Amino acid sequence: MNTRIGRVLAAAASLTTVAVGTSASPAAADDAKTGRVLVVVANFADRAHPDAAAMRADALDKYFGPGESLSTYFSETSRGRFTFGPAAKEKVLGPLTLKEKAGCGGNGQLRMVREDVEAQVAAKGLVRGKDWDYLSIVLPHISCYWSGMGSVGGRYTWLNTGNNSVSETTIRHEFGHNIGFGHQVRYQCKDGNLVACNDRAAVEGRSPMGGNGAAGLSANQLIRMGWLETAEHQRATGSGTFSLKALYGSQKGTRALEIPMGDKQSLLLEYRRPSGHLDKNLDGVYAYRVTEGQYHTAVPIGLAATERNAGVTELRDDASKVTVKITGKTADAATVAVGLDGKAPAAGAAPSTAVAPEDAADKTAPMEVTDPTVPTGPADVDESGTDGSHENHEQGGNTPDVKGSSEAAASGKVGKAPGLAGQNLAATGSDGTTLTLTALGGGALLIGGAFVATRRARSRRGATPAN
């Protein structure tokens, strides 16, 4: 299993990039940046927002408001290093009228919508790169399978709204794609044995990329962005006991603990507890498998017998002779006993070395995905798995014909072609209370994920997943 995960993720390492503002490199700790977002409310040629003024007001609040908006979310997760801000004086433009009629995005429609909007804003003197970095198009409700689309490592998001409202979770998720992240999926490991993990990767609610809009970004994502200080990322060099501080807490110390495992792999640990607006439904130590230092492809590790948001208690890898045991937790820190090279953990503090952000940055060549391809119906959605406990902020009833349940949930199975685990085009269903996430394989690789409204597909149970 170790070798298989390594092959899949190593092959994926060259497929994505990070695009923060106008830079493709993680931000330095003292280098605050703002990604300038041009938010455009747009009407189709044959379908308009029922109340354009209300839609603009909602978008203004969800993107740039003082509450739990896109701006405040990234300012909080990056601890002031980065945020998204308005590119235009009006902050939210529109409504603009498109040439295209309402549709679900097939046959290049998303590209045509994007090009139409870009041409119209350019006519107003707003030019990509010069005046704005990201374009987010807020569309009227369409009875399709997605509620949001985002280009991975790109500049574009498309939002499918309802009742003059757009989901904050969806916005965070799609902009997560823009800055280079695929869907967050997990491997389940029986009894914490890291050589007994199954192939099926189900969605993991440790960040908006796993459908949990109440969570902050996970430690591997913060490392990829350069949003942890040198002293906060430690790499174990011997057996012993570590104090792991809450990822978004106020205590100084180690927030990400990396444990070498051989074969160019490592285990990354974080401690998550509610803090401010973040991690409201997380409480535990969580683990990620990192291959060849590619943090953005790190695979969350879960225990086969626990629910999605439960933390790990004990992990072991007999091949690399590594053991991990959580021996205590307080509001500020978790105590982690680590054994390396078959040695039992000592009672005292274990030796480690600090990892600087520039040393953790992977050297992936930039590659931008421009326009996602979308599923056209239930037959294009792999619903072979079940995992439906995602939390979702209300989408304002934009999916009235969807009957969401844990039974309608889907797997995040990696396709046959090389690609990020879960970065394939994905379907996320919403009935206002639950999200389900599906990753399509094969031809959908390299494509940004989607929040998609999926119907139950009982008749497809047991069918071969789309590849």
Secondary structure, DSSP 8 states (H G I E B T S, - for coil): -HHHHHHHHHHHTTS----BTTBSS---TT--EEEEEEEEEEE-SS---S-HHHHHHHHHHHHH-SSS-HHHHHHHHTTTSEEEEESSTTSEEEEEE-SS-S--STTTHHHHHHHHHHHHHHHTT--BTTTBSEEEEEE----SS-SEEE-TTSSEEEEE-BTTB--HHHHHHHHHHHTT----EEEEEGGGBTTSB-S--EE--SSGGGT-TTS---HHHHHHHT-S-GGGEEEE-SSEEEEEEBTTSS--SBSEEEEEEETTEEEEEEEE--BTTB-TT--EEEEEEEETT-GGG-EEEEETTS-TT---SEEEETTTTEEEEEEEE-SSEEEEEEE-TT----SSB--EEE--HHHH----------------SGGGS---S----EE-----S--TT----GGG--B----SSS--TTTS-EEEEESSSEEEEEE--GGGTT---EE------GGGTTS----
